Amino acid sequence: MIPDWLVALITFPGIVVHELAHLFFCKLLRVRVLKVCLFRLGDPAGYVIHEKPDSVYQSLLISVGPFLFNTIAGALMGALGQGLVFLPEARGHVSYVLIWLGVSIAMHAFPSTGDAKAMWQAMWSNGSSAPAKLIGTPLLILIYAGALGSIFWMDAIYGISVAMLLPKLLINLPA
């Protein structure tokens, strides 16, 4: 087994982008941020501490934001690294760095169990609507499945798939 701190060190750009996504959605939704740690060798490897959001939907977006943001950024980096968009002549070291960035960023797309706990609390608090619970519950199941899957390197498989395969699939879609 590879120690968690070593995986975090090798894939630190993904952790930084993950936390920046939380920060972005906090700012977008006007939820006050109290403390930010973009990366550290510890558990957790990064975090954004914010005030309690006013609505369940704000909580869901802040928690799930990294999934959207990291997936898109990872696919874009992978496409750039493979020369599929913008830099068709890109070869060599730059290409490898861009692909590493894409895999690293996409690998950290899944919300953490801490994010899931925040979602759970928001969804099952007083005043939470049935539609919020209906939308949030499948998301929670996916988050916990992703956390369990990381034991079997599903996060790495997701990162490689998003950075290496998704761009090729999207480019080859019929017009």
C-alpha positions as CSV (number, residue, x, y, z in Angstrom):
1,M,0.0,0.0,0.0
2,I,1.1,3.5,-0.7
3,P,0.9,5.9,2.3
4,D,-1.9,8.5,2.1
5,W,0.6,11.3,2.6
6,L,2.6,10.2,-0.4
7,V,-0.5,10.1,-2.6
8,A,-1.4,13.5,-1.4
9,L,2.1,14.8,-2.1
10,I,2.1,13.4,-5.6
11,T,-1.5,14.6,-6.4
12,F,-1.4,17.9,-4.5
13,P,-2.7,20.0,-7.4
14,G,-5.9,18.1,-7.3
15,I,-6.3,18.8,-3.5
16,V,-5.6,22.5,-4.1
17,V,-8.2,22.7,-6.9
18,H,-10.7,20.7,-4.8
19,E,-10.4,23.2,-1.9
20,L,-10.5,26.2,-4.4
21,A,-13.8,24.8,-5.7
22,H,-15.3,24.8,-2.2
23,L,-14.0,28.4,-1.8
24,F,-15.4,29.5,-5.2
25,F,-18.9,28.1,-4.4
26,C,-18.8,29.7,-0.9
27,K,-18.0,33.1,-2.5
28,L,-20.5,32.6,-5.3
29,L,-23.3,31.8,-2.8
30,R,-22.1,34.5,-0.3
31,V,-21.4,32.0,2.5
32,R,-18.7,33.5,4.8
33,V,-15.4,31.7,4.8
34,L,-13.7,31.4,8.2
35,K,-10.5,29.5,7.4
36,V,-8.8,28.0,4.3
37,C,-6.0,25.4,4.1
38,L,-5.4,24.5,0.4
39,F,-2.8,21.8,1.2
40,R,-1.0,20.1,4.0
41,L,0.4,16.7,4.7
42,G,-2.2,15.6,7.2
43,D,-5.8,14.5,7.5
44,P,-7.5,16.2,5.9
45,A,-5.1,17.3,3.3
46,G,-7.0,20.5,2.8
47,Y,-10.1,22.2,4.0
48,V,-12.4,25.2,3.8
49,I,-14.3,26.1,7.0
50,H,-17.3,28.3,6.4
51,E,-20.4,29.5,8.2
52,K,-23.5,27.4,8.0
53,P,-25.2,28.1,4.6
54,D,-28.7,29.6,4.7
55,S,-30.2,26.8,2.6
56,V,-29.8,23.1,1.9
57,Y,-29.2,23.9,-1.8
58,Q,-26.2,26.1,-0.8
59,S,-24.8,23.3,1.3
60,L,-25.3,20.8,-1.6
61,L,-23.5,23.1,-4.1
62,I,-20.6,23.9,-1.8
63,S,-20.2,20.2,-1.0
64,V,-20.6,18.9,-4.6
65,G,-18.8,21.9,-6.2
66,P,-15.4,20.1,-6.4
67,F,-17.0,17.2,-8.3
68,L,-18.1,19.6,-11.1
69,F,-15.1,21.8,-11.0
70,N,-12.4,19.1,-10.8
71,T,-14.0,17.0,-13.4
72,I,-14.1,19.8,-16.0
73,A,-10.6,21.1,-15.1
74,G,-9.2,17.5,-15.2
75,A,-10.7,16.8,-18.6
76,L,-9.4,20.2,-20.0
77,M,-5.9,19.5,-18.7
78,G,-6.0,16.0,-20.1
79,A,-7.2,17.3,-23.5
80,L,-4.4,19.9,-23.5
81,G,-1.8,17.3,-22.6
82,Q,-2.9,15.0,-25.3
83,G,-2.9,17.8,-27.9
84,L,-6.6,17.3,-28.6
85,V,-7.4,21.0,-28.2
86,F,-5.4,24.3,-28.5
87,L,-1.9,22.7,-28.6
88,P,-2.0,19.9,-31.2
89,E,1.8,20.2,-31.5
90,A,2.4,19.8,-27.8
91,R,4.8,17.0,-27.1
92,G,7.2,15.9,-24.5
93,H,7.5,17.1,-21.0
94,V,4.8,19.8,-21.2
95,S,2.4,17.1,-22.4
96,Y,3.3,14.8,-19.5
97,V,2.9,17.6,-16.9
98,L,-0.5,18.6,-18.3
99,I,-1.7,15.0,-18.2
100,W,-0.4,14.6,-14.6
101,L,-2.3,17.7,-13.7
102,G,-5.4,16.4,-15.4
103,V,-5.3,13.1,-13.6
104,S,-4.4,14.7,-10.3
105,I,-7.2,17.2,-10.5
106,A,-9.8,14.7,-11.6
107,M,-8.7,12.2,-9.0
108,H,-9.7,14.6,-6.3
109,A,-13.1,15.4,-7.7
110,F,-15.1,13.3,-5.3
111,P,-16.4,15.2,-2.2
112,S,-14.9,14.0,1.1
113,T,-16.8,12.2,3.8
114,G,-16.6,15.5,5.7
115,D,-18.5,17.1,2.8
116,A,-21.0,14.3,3.0
117,K,-21.6,14.8,6.7
118,A,-22.2,18.5,6.1
119,M,-24.7,17.6,3.4
120,W,-26.4,15.1,5.7
121,Q,-26.8,17.6,8.5
122,A,-28.2,20.2,6.1
123,M,-30.6,17.8,4.4
124,W,-32.1,16.3,7.6
125,S,-32.3,19.6,9.6
126,N,-35.6,21.1,10.5
127,G,-37.1,22.9,7.5
128,S,-35.4,20.9,4.8
129,S,-37.7,20.2,2.0
130,A,-38.6,16.9,0.5
131,P,-37.1,17.8,-2.9
132,A,-33.8,18.7,-1.2
133,K,-33.8,15.3,0.4
134,L,-34.7,13.7,-2.9
135,I,-31.9,15.4,-4.7
136,G,-29.3,15.1,-1.9
137,T,-29.8,11.5,-0.9
138,P,-28.5,9.9,-4.2
139,L,-25.6,12.4,-4.0
140,L,-24.7,11.2,-0.5
141,I,-24.8,7.6,-1.6
142,L,-22.4,8.4,-4.5
143,I,-20.1,10.3,-2.2
144,Y,-19.9,7.4,0.3
145,A,-19.5,4.9,-2.6
146,G,-16.6,7.1,-3.9
147,A,-15.0,7.1,-0.4
148,L,-15.3,3.3,-0.2
149,G,-14.1,3.0,-3.8
150,S,-11.0,5.0,-3.0
151,I,-9.8,1.9,-1.0
152,F,-9.7,0.1,-4.4
153,W,-8.2,3.1,-6.2
154,M,-11.5,4.1,-7.8
155,D,-10.5,7.8,-7.4
156,A,-7.3,7.1,-9.5
157,I,-9.3,5.2,-12.1
158,Y,-11.8,8.1,-12.3
159,G,-8.9,10.6,-12.6
160,I,-7.3,8.6,-15.4
161,S,-10.6,8.1,-17.2
162,V,-11.5,11.8,-17.0
163,A,-8.1,13.1,-18.1
164,M,-7.3,10.5,-20.7
165,L,-10.6,9.0,-22.1
166,L,-13.3,11.7,-21.6
167,P,-11.5,14.3,-23.8
168,K,-11.2,11.7,-26.6
169,L,-14.8,10.7,-26.3
170,L,-16.0,14.3,-26.4
171,I,-13.8,15.3,-29.3
172,N,-15.0,12.3,-31.4
173,L,-18.8,12.9,-30.8
174,P,-20.7,13.3,-34.1
175,A,-21.6,16.9,-34.9
